[in-house]
Amino acid sequence: MTANLELAPIGNCQVSALVDEEGGFVWGCVPRVDGDPVFCSLLNGDEKDRGTWRFELEGQVSASQHYERNSAILKTRLEAEDGSAVEISDFAPRYERSGRMYRPVAFTRIVRPVAGAPRLRVVLAPMKYYGEQLAATTNGTNHIRYLAGPQTLRLSTDAPVGYILEGRCYRVESDQHFFLGPDEPFVGNIRSEVRRMEANTGKYWQHWVRGLHIPLEWQEETIRAAISLKLCQHEETGAIVAALTTSIPEAANSQRNWDYRYCWIRDSYYTVQALNRLGALDVLEKYLAYLRNIVDQARGGQIQPLYSVMGAEELDEFEAEHLAGYRGMGPVRVGNAAYKQVQYDCYGQIVMPTAQAFFDQRLLRMADETDFAHLEEVGEAAWAKHDKPDAGLWEFRTRQEVHTYSAVMCWAACDRLANVAATLGKGDRVVFWKQRAEKIRATIEEKAWREDGEHYGASFENGYLDASLLQMVELRFLKPDDERFLKTFAAIERDLRRGEHMLRYAAEDDFGAPETAFNVCTFWLIEALGLVGRREEAREIFESMLSHTTRSGLLSEDLDYETGELWGNFPQTYSLVGIINCAGLLSKPWSEVR
């Protein structure tokens, strides 16, 4: 089967896996999201029996899939031509145990015969060192050990171990339970323990969803996006990764293959902003702790665009030569050289989510004057860099300009610091930061406005257009009825809109002209349409975007605006943020049904 992005994530905020339409694990890393992909068949070219975990039903003719309601537990039903069928339940355990969250480096699967006399073959072939070789095995009576490089995994099961090792097909006459986790003896009866894990994990997710403030319309879409965003958080540190994968190309054979398994300050800002609108404060609180560590280690110096989930600064980029790539479209990159870039939008994206901690009394830890002092150091950097060239939010690798979006984010940093100073009763700092914000605003108005085209330019040096200019309203730099915004919006529609989709920019970059629409930019288009009063058009395009989601209700980074095919890393947090934000903006109010 040709690789595609009809994938469904499972996870527990420690590890995750992407499951294909027939219940096969095709991507999953240990011991965390940026680790070695023991399941890597998604990027393994034609080698579909290597780096996978799947159940092959003899005589299979169909497969169907759904999530258990309001949870991250995935159900896959396989049916055979003789009418026999099995249901596979996939999840990573997550629930409170012994006063703390139990989220092991483990994947759990239950196979239930639900019709006839199904015959099944288990294919479990984890790899190590980014596809270099299969993991060697040793085994006991009820377990198999997989020596997956530095991480040894143990499969504990009540299925016949010999059949699994020899890849033999056998008749499934009762429920079978699989726990692939740490190399330690499984404690307790595997049948009862795994079923208890399933029940507790389902209960955890349903209670988490119950606390969300969701819109009246598009509830299922919003819930699924929210759960998937939470799966992108590495709970140990609070970091939020941009996506769970590496090197899914932005377009066919484009070489735009990047590793997104890291924490971008920009992407994380949008993620916590969207989840905060739903009331998911747990994600915000953990991320703020991560940010405080980043700010501390920078000590007033340069903030990088991205860090590892553990806060590591160096993410040296190399190519995994043993993986052919998605549909053979390499290279497969590990690490991301963008960490060396300067992107000054990050200062606003640190200040804005942190500012909430000075106002929101629901938080377990509210920010104090010490936090404000550290945050002022970030503001000083924003002031110093607001009119300096950077790589921009799209991370151009071979050129730098003074990007308007970055300058507006620096303005936002100073503007929000004035708000924080006011709530702390620091009148002199209110004046100080307001004056700085006003000076940055004046610079942007002078340098970014293009009289010849009557619109803001993407940079101070050039008048080309960029979809990020639509964020000037979201950031409160402009109001939606501002004449300059309306003119800029009209120019962006003219130059960057492709039917119901939006490009980031149309100008050539390091890899030529963009070939696909950038999904979050399409959502920015939808938001802008809604804000300027074109609400029905916004709703129509939003519904169209939802029609492009996978069966799991998710989106990748990019979309071919001619064929509708999804491209880019998956699931992309940016894109899921767009679903949440647009649903909230465009939904009918709850008062209509009360």
C-alpha positions in Angstrom: 0.0 0.0 0.0 1.4 3.4 -0.9 2.2 5.5 2.1 -0.4 8.3 2.8 -1.4 10.5 5.6 -4.6 8.7 6.5 -3.1 8.2 10.0 -4.5 8.3 13.5 -2.3 9.3 16.5 -2.4 7.6 19.8 -0.2 8.6 22.8 0.1 9.6 26.4 2.3 12.8 26.4 5.4 10.7 26.7 5.3 8.5 23.6 3.1 8.4 20.5 2.4 6.3 17.4 0.7 6.9 14.1 -1.6 4.1 13.1 -2.6 3.6 9.5 -6.1 2.8 8.1 -5.6 -1.0 8.7 -4.4 -0.7 12.3 -0.7 -0.8 11.5 1.8 1.2 13.6 3.8 3.1 10.9 5.6 5.7 13.0 6.5 5.9 16.6 9.6 7.0 18.5 11.1 6.0 21.9 11.7 7.0 24.6 10.0 10.2 23.5 8.8 12.0 20.4 12.2 13.1 19.2 13.8 9.7 19.8 14.7 6.8 17.6 11.7 5.7 15.4 11.3 2.0 16.3 8.3 2.2 14.0 9.4 3.9 10.8 7.7 2.1 7.8 6.0 5.5 7.0 9.5 6.6 5.8 10.9 3.3 4.8 10.0 3.2 1.1 8.8 -0.2 0.0 10.0 -2.0 3.1 6.6 -2.3 4.7 7.5 -5.3 6.9 10.3 -3.4 8.6 9.6 -0.8 11.3 5.9 -1.7 11.8 3.5 -3.5 14.1 0.3 -4.7 12.5 -2.2 -7.6 12.6 -2.9 -9.3 9.2 -6.3 -10.9 9.0 -6.4 -13.9 6.7 -8.7 -13.1 3.7 -9.1 -9.5 4.8 -11.5 -7.5 2.6 -12.2 -4.3 4.6 -11.1 -2.1 7.5 -12.8 0.6 9.4 -11.7 2.9 12.2 -12.9 5.3 14.8 -11.8 6.7 18.1 -13.6 5.8 21.3 -15.8 8.8 22.0 -13.9 11.8 23.5 -10.6 9.8 23.9 -7.3 8.9 22.4 -8.2 5.2 22.2 -8.4 4.0 18.6 -10.6 1.2 17.4 -9.9 -0.6 14.1 -12.2 -3.4 12.8 -10.7 -5.8 10.2 -13.2 -8.0 8.3 -12.4 -11.1 6.1 -14.2 -12.5 3.1 -15.6 -15.4 5.2 -17.3 -12.9 7.5 -14.9 -13.3 10.4 -13.7 -10.1 12.0 -11.5 -8.7 14.8 -11.5 -5.3 16.6 -8.1 -3.8 17.6 -8.0 -1.3 20.5 -4.9 0.9 20.5 -3.8 3.3 23.2 -0.9 4.4 25.3 -1.7 4.2 29.0 -2.4 7.6 30.7 -4.2 8.0 34.0 -3.4 9.0 37.6 -1.9 6.3 39.8 -0.2 6.6 43.2 -0.7 10.3 43.2 1.0 11.0 39.8 0.3 10.6 36.2 1.1 7.1 34.8 2.4 7.6 31.3 5.0 4.9 30.6 7.1 4.4 27.5 4.6 1.8 26.3 2.1 1.0 23.6 -0.9 -1.2 24.4 -3.1 -3.2 22.0 -6.0 -5.5 22.5 -7.3 -7.8 19.7 -10.9 -9.0 20.1 -12.5 -11.6 17.8 -15.9 -10.2 17.1 -17.3 -12.5 14.3 -16.6 -16.0 13.0 -13.3 -17.7 13.4 -10.6 -15.1 12.4 -7.1 -16.2 11.6 -4.4 -13.6 12.3 -0.7 -13.0 11.7 1.2 -10.6 14.0 3.9 -8.6 12.3 6.0 -6.9 15.0 9.4 -5.7 13.5 10.8 -2.6 15.4 14.0 -1.1 14.0 16.8 0.9 15.5 19.2 3.7 14.5 16.8 5.4 12.1 16.0 2.3 10.1 19.6 0.9 9.9 18.6 -2.5 11.2 15.9 -4.6 12.8 16.0 -4.9 16.5 17.4 -8.3 17.7 15.1 -10.4 19.8 15.3 -12.7 22.8 12.3 -14.3 24.4 10.7 -16.1 27.3 7.5 -18.0 27.8 5.2 -15.0 27.6 7.4 -12.2 26.4 9.7 -11.1 23.6 12.6 -8.6 24.2 13.5 -6.3 21.3 17.0 -4.8 21.5 16.1 -1.5 19.8 19.4 0.3 20.2 19.8 2.1 23.6 16.2 1.3 24.3 15.3 -2.3 24.9 11.5 -3.0 24.7 9.6 -5.9 26.1 6.4 -7.3 24.6 4.3 -9.0 27.3 1.4 -10.9 25.9 -1.1 -13.7 26.3 -0.9 -14.4 22.6 1.3 -17.4 21.4 4.8 -16.0 21.5 6.1 -18.7 19.1 3.6 -17.7 16.4 4.6 -14.1 16.7 8.3 -14.9 16.5 7.8 -17.1 13.4 5.2 -14.8 11.8 2.7 -17.7 11.6 -1.0 -17.2 11.0 -3.2 -18.7 13.8 -6.8 -18.8 14.9 -7.9 -16.2 17.4 -10.4 -17.7 19.7 -10.3 -15.2 22.6 -9.2 -11.7 23.4 -5.5 -11.2 23.2 -3.5 -8.5 25.0 -0.2 -6.9 24.1 1.9 -4.5 26.2 5.1 -3.2 24.5 7.0 -1.2 27.1 10.0 -1.1 29.4 12.3 -4.1 29.7 11.0 -5.2 33.0 8.7 -8.1 34.0 5.0 -7.3 33.6 3.4 -7.3 37.0 0.0 -8.9 37.4 -2.4 -10.8 35.1 -1.9 -9.3 31.6 -5.5 -9.7 30.6 -7.0 -7.9 33.7 -4.2 -5.3 33.9 -4.4 -4.2 30.3 -8.2 -4.1 30.4 -7.9 -1.9 33.5 -5.4 0.3 31.7 -7.9 0.7 28.8 -10.7 1.6 31.1 -8.7 4.1 33.1 -7.2 5.7 30.0 -10.6 6.1 28.5 -11.9 7.7 31.7 -8.9 10.1 31.9 -9.5 11.4 28.4 -13.3 11.7 28.8 -12.9 13.7 32.0 -10.3 15.9 30.3 -12.6 16.7 27.4 -15.5 17.3 29.9 -13.6 20.3 31.2 -13.3 22.0 27.7 -15.3 25.0 26.8 -16.2 24.1 23.2 -18.4 25.9 20.6 -21.9 24.8 19.8 -21.1 23.8 16.2 -18.2 21.6 15.1 -17.9 20.0 18.5 -16.4 16.7 17.4 -13.9 18.5 15.2 -12.9 20.8 18.0 -12.5 17.9 20.5 -10.4 15.8 18.2 -8.1 18.7 17.5 -7.8 19.5 21.2 -6.9 15.9 22.1 -4.4 15.8 19.3 -2.8 19.0 20.4 -2.4 17.7 23.9 -0.7 14.6 22.5 1.9 16.9 21.0 3.0 18.1 24.5 5.9 16.3 26.2 4.5 16.5 29.7 7.7 15.9 31.6 9.0 19.3 30.6 5.9 21.0 29.1 7.4 21.4 25.6 5.0 21.3 22.7 6.3 19.8 19.4 5.2 21.3 16.0 4.3 17.8 14.7 4.9 14.1 15.5 6.9 13.4 12.4 9.9 14.3 10.4 10.5 14.7 6.7 7.0 14.4 5.2 7.6 16.7 2.2 5.7 19.9 1.8 5.1 18.9 -1.8 6.1 16.0 -3.9 9.9 15.7 -4.5 10.3 19.3 -3.2 13.2 18.6 -0.8 11.2 20.6 1.7 11.6 17.8 4.3 12.0 19.0 7.8 12.1 17.5 11.3 9.2 19.0 13.3 9.6 16.9 16.5 10.9 20.0 18.4 9.4 22.8 20.3 9.1 26.0 18.2 8.4 29.0 20.4 6.1 30.3 17.6 4.0 27.2 17.1 3.7 26.6 20.8 2.4 30.1 21.3 -0.5 29.4 18.9 -1.1 26.0 20.5 -1.5 27.3 24.0 -3.5 30.2 22.8 -6.1 27.9 21.1 -6.3 25.5 24.0 -6.6 28.3 26.5 -9.7 29.4 24.6 -11.1 26.0 25.4 -10.0 26.2 29.0 -7.3 23.6 28.8 -5.1 25.3 31.4 -3.1 22.2 32.2 -1.3 22.5 28.8 -0.6 26.2 29.4 0.7 25.7 32.9 3.2 23.1 31.9 4.3 25.1 28.8 4.9 28.2 31.0 7.2 26.1 33.2 9.1 25.1 30.0 9.3 28.8 28.9 10.6 29.9 32.3 13.5 27.4 31.9 14.2 28.7 28.4 14.3 32.3 29.5 16.5 31.4 32.5 19.1 29.6 30.4 19.1 32.4 27.9 19.9 34.9 30.7 18.9 37.9 28.7 20.6 36.7 25.6 19.4 35.3 22.2 16.2 33.2 22.3 16.3 30.5 19.6 13.4 29.8 17.4 13.2 26.2 18.6 14.6 23.8 21.3 14.4 20.1 22.0 11.6 18.9 24.2 14.2 18.7 27.0 15.3 22.3 26.3 18.5 21.4 24.5 19.8 24.2 22.3 21.9 22.3 19.7 19.7 20.4 17.2 22.4 19.5 14.6 20.8 18.4 11.3 21.8 15.2 9.5 20.2 12.8 7.0 19.1 9.3 8.0 20.6 7.4 5.1 18.9 4.1 5.8 15.4 5.6 5.4 14.2 6.2 1.8 11.6 8.8 2.8 7.9 9.2 2.4 7.0 7.4 -0.9 10.8 7.3 -1.5 11.0 11.1 -1.5 14.0 11.7 0.7 16.0 12.9 2.4 14.9 12.0 5.9 16.3 14.7 8.1 17.0 14.4 11.9 17.5 17.6 13.8 16.8 21.1 12.5 19.4 23.7 11.5 16.8 26.4 12.0 17.9 26.5 15.7 20.9 28.5 14.5 18.7 31.2 12.9 17.5 34.4 14.5 13.7 34.9 14.5 12.7 37.9 16.5 9.0 37.1 16.6 9.8 34.7 19.4 10.0 37.6 21.9 6.3 38.4 21.6 5.5 34.7 21.6 7.2 34.3 25.0 5.7 37.4 26.5 2.1 36.9 25.5 1.3 33.5 27.0 3.4 34.3 30.0 1.5 37.6 30.6 -1.7 35.5 31.3 -0.1 34.2 34.4 -0.2 37.6 35.9 -4.0 37.9 35.5 -5.5 34.4 35.6 -6.4 33.4 39.1 -7.3 29.9 38.0 -3.6 29.0 37.6 -2.0 26.9 40.3 1.1 29.2 40.1 0.5 32.8 39.2 3.4 34.9 38.1 5.1 37.4 40.4 7.5 40.3 40.4 10.5 38.0 39.9 8.8 36.6 36.8 8.2 40.2 35.6 11.8 41.0 36.0 12.8 38.1 33.8 10.1 39.0 31.3 11.4 42.5 31.1 14.7 41.0 29.8 12.8 39.4 27.0 11.1 42.8 26.3 14.5 44.5 26.2 15.6 42.0 23.5 12.4 42.7 21.6 13.1 46.4 21.7 16.7 45.9 20.6 15.8 43.7 17.7 12.4 45.0 16.4 14.0 46.7 13.4 16.8 44.2 12.7 16.9 41.6 10.0 15.9 38.0 10.8 14.9 34.8 9.0 11.2 35.5 9.6 8.6 33.1 10.8 8.9 31.0 7.6 12.6 30.4 8.4 14.3 31.5 5.1 17.7 29.8 5.2 19.6 32.0 2.8 18.4 35.5 3.3 17.4 38.0 6.1 15.1 41.0 6.1 13.3 43.1 8.7 10.1 41.1 8.6 6.9 42.9 9.5 5.5 40.0 11.4 8.5 39.9 13.6 8.4 43.6 14.2 4.7 43.4 15.1 5.5 40.6 17.6 8.2 42.7 19.2 5.6 45.5 19.5 3.2 43.0 21.1 5.9 42.1 23.7 6.3 45.7 24.8 2.5 46.3 24.7 1.7 43.3 26.9 4.5 44.2 29.3 2.8 47.5 29.9 -0.4 45.7 30.7 1.5 43.4 33.2 3.2 46.4 34.8 -0.2 48.0 35.3 -1.6 45.0 37.1 1.5 45.0 39.4 1.0 48.7 40.1 4.3 49.7 38.5 3.3 53.0 37.0 6.8 54.0 35.8 7.2 50.7 33.9 3.8 51.1 32.3 4.9 54.4 30.9 8.3 52.9 29.9 6.8 50.0 28.0 4.0 52.0 26.4 6.5 54.4 25.0 8.6 51.6 23.5 5.5 50.0 22.0 4.5 53.3 20.5 7.9 53.8 19.0 7.9 50.4 17.4 4.4 51.0 16.1 5.6 54.2 14.4 8.5 52.4 12.9 6.3 49.7 11.4 3.8 52.3 10.0 6.7 54.1 8.4 8.7 51.2 7.1 6.2 48.5 6.3 3.4 50.5 4.6 3.9 50.5 0.8 2.3 53.6 -0.6 2.8 52.3 -4.2 0.7 49.2 -3.5 -1.4 50.5 -0.7 -0.7 47.6 1.6 1.7 46.5 4.3 4.7 44.6 2.9 6.1 41.4 4.3 9.3 43.2 5.2 10.6 46.7 5.6 12.8 46.3 2.5 10.3 44.6 0.1 6.7 45.0 -0.7 5.8 41.4 -1.5 2.9 40.0 0.4 2.8 37.4 3.2 -0.2 35.7 4.8 1.2 36.5 8.3 0.1 40.1 7.8 -3.4 38.9 8.5 -2.3 38.3 12.1 -2.0 42.1 12.7 -5.7 42.0 13.8 -5.3 38.9 16.0 -2.3 40.6 17.7 -4.4 43.8 18.3 -2.0 45.9 16.2 -4.9 46.8 13.9 -8.7 46.6 14.2 -10.6 44.7 11.5 -12.2 47.8 10.1 -8.9 49.7 9.8 -8.6 51.0 6.2 -5.0 49.9 6.0 -5.9 46.3 7.1 -8.8 46.1 4.6 -6.5 47.2 1.8 -3.8 44.7 2.9 -6.4 42.0 3.1 -7.6 42.8 -0.4 -4.0 42.6 -1.8 -3.3 39.3 0.0 -6.5 37.8 -1.5 -5.5 39.0 -4.9 -1.9 37.7 -4.8 -1.9 34.7 -2.4 -5.4 33.2 -2.5 -5.8 30.1 -4.6 -9.6 29.4 -4.7 -10.4 28.4 -1.1 -6.8 28.1 0.0 -4.0 30.4 0.9 -0.2 30.4 0.2 2.2 31.6 2.8 3.8 33.8 0.1 4.1 33.6 -3.7 7.7 34.9 -4.0 10.4 32.3 -4.6 12.4 31.1 -1.6 15.4 28.9 -1.1 13.7 26.0 -2.9 11.8 27.9 -5.6 8.2 28.9 -5.7 5.8 27.3 -3.2 3.6 24.5 -4.7 1.1 23.9 -2.0 -1.2 25.9 0.2 -0.2 26.3 3.9 -3.2 25.2 5.9 -2.8 27.6 8.8 -2.7 30.5 6.4 -6.1 29.3 4.9 -7.5 29.4 8.5 -6.1 32.9 8.8 -8.0 33.7 5.7 -11.2 32.3 7.2 -10.7 34.2 10.4 -10.1 37.5 8.5 -13.2 36.9 6.4 -15.2 36.4 9.5 -13.8 39.5 11.2 -14.5 41.8 8.2 -18.1 40.7 8.0 -17.9 38.1 5.2 -19.2 35.4 7.7 -21.1 33.1 5.3 -18.1 32.9 2.9 -15.9 32.2 6.0 -18.2 29.3 7.0 -18.3 27.9 3.5 -14.5 27.8 3.3 -14.2 26.4 6.8 -16.5 23.5 5.9 -14.4 23.0 2.8 -11.3 22.8 4.9 -12.9 20.3 7.2 -13.7 18.1 4.2 -10.0 17.7 3.7 -9.2 16.3 7.1 -8.2 12.7 7.5 -10.7 10.1 8.7 -9.2 10.8 12.1 -10.3 14.4 11.8 -6.8 15.9 11.5 -4.6 17.9 9.1 -1.0 18.0 8.1 0.9 21.2 7.3 0.2 21.7 3.6 -2.4 20.9 1.0 -2.3 20.6 -2.8 -4.9 23.2 -3.7 -5.6 21.5 -7.0 -5.9 17.9 -5.9 -6.7 18.3 -2.3 -4.0 15.9 -1.2 -2.4 16.5 2.2 1.4 17.1 2.4 3.8 18.0 5.2 4.4 16.8 8.7 1.5 15.3 10.6 -0.5 16.1 12.6 0.5 19.7 12.4 -0.3 21.8 15.5 -0.7 25.0 13.5 -3.4 23.4 11.4 -5.3 22.0 14.4 -5.1 25.4 16.0 -6.9 26.7 12.9 -9.7 24.3 13.4 -10.2 25.3 17.0 -10.0 29.0 16.4 -12.3 29.1 13.4 -14.9 26.9 15.0 -15.0 29.2 18.0 -15.2 32.4 15.9 -17.9 31.1 13.4 -20.1 28.9 15.6 -23.6 29.9 16.5 -23.8 30.8 20.2 -24.9 28.3 22.8 -27.7 30.7 23.7 -29.5 29.6 20.6 -30.3 26.2 22.0 -30.7 27.0 25.7 
